[in-house]
């Protein structure tokens, strides 16, 4: 996908399509990390530690639910 920058006041902005935002689960409040190495620009969302723990817990619980219930007895 090729994009061009759009003038926004005295700055330039990169407009992301709604489909990309939905796919990456990004909205206007999502904190983003920007990394530049002189030639490449990398933009990635920052997942809070709490969200990461909750996501991991949910995945483990889903996969090992039966085993965890037996261990709890």
C-alpha positions, -999 to 999 in steps of 0.1 A, spaced: 0 0 0 14 34 -9 4 65 11 12 101 8 14 127 36 -13 153 40 -7 188 51 -21 195 86 -15 230 97 23 235 96 29 198 99 23 167 77 1 138 87 -2 102 76 -39 92 72 -46 55 80 -76 38 65 -103 27 89 -98 -10 79 -61 -8 90 -71 8 123 -97 -19 129 -73 -47 120 -46 -33 144 -72 -24 171 -60 12 171 -81 43 178 -74 79 186 -65 71 222 -41 43 215 -5 52 225 19 46 197 56 41 197 76 56 167 110 43 158 132 59 131 165 45 120 173 72 94 155 55 65 127 34 80 97 46 101 81 20 124 48 28 142 35 3 167 9 3 194 19 1 230 0 -26 249 -1 -19 286 13 -45 309 -21 -50 324 -37 -57 290 -8 -81 282 -13 -100 314 -51 -102 309 -47 -114 274 -21 -141 284 -44 -152 313 -74 -155 289 -54 -176 264 -39 -199 291 -73 -203 308 -90 -212 275 -63 -238 265 -58 -254 300 -92 -249 316 -98 -286 324 -64 -291 338 -65 -260 359 -99 -271 374 -85 -305 383 -54 -289 399 -76 -266 419 -94 -296 436 
